[in-house]
């Protein structure tokens, strides 16, 4: 249960689906309720697939390119910290990894569940590197099962949040969403720093011992 809660909280903080609410509302404002529900469902499914592939296959990608787990932790920690700082400053909730041209293209096509919603707004480099590093420390069969359940649970919560996005946007308002995003941003920064510290300690121990 502790492993499930830890990974669920870490993924939820890094993915920050609450910060996606304003953009989802903007991209689907002209769509009927049924279409918004469909997009929400497929966004959750796409995120689950991306995260599961990252968790189970990411280590082999690292091996192919000769990247050490400590290097991944440092790189991932920097990316996660950057995301957290953007959340704290309010930039992340405005951009979420997409520029104006991509946003306009998304509004002009029917299916936005994969891009830009699943990638890069939700399942970005931070969550992918987090899962690859997590697998290195938790790859027993029962740990992989619990981790998969945590990934599926986060994806389900993303579906629920996006499905309720228009309602949440009216209830929380812009200031409420910003406040939540900044609280989450602080947690994300702490997660990123912890990854960097763990990697540095591991490198130091390798050289000293």
Secondary structure, DSSP 4 states (H G I P E B T S, - for coil): -HHHHHHHHHHHHHH-HHHHHHHHHHHTTTS-HHHHHHHHHHHHHHHHHHHHHHHHHHHHHHHHHT--HHHHHHHHHHHHHHHHHHHHHT-HHHHTT--HHHHHHHHTSS--IIIIIIIIIIS-HHHHHHHHHHHHH--SHHHHHHHHHHHHHHHHHHHHHHHTHHHHHHHHHHHHHHHHHHHHHHHHHHHHHHHHHHHHHHHHHHHH-
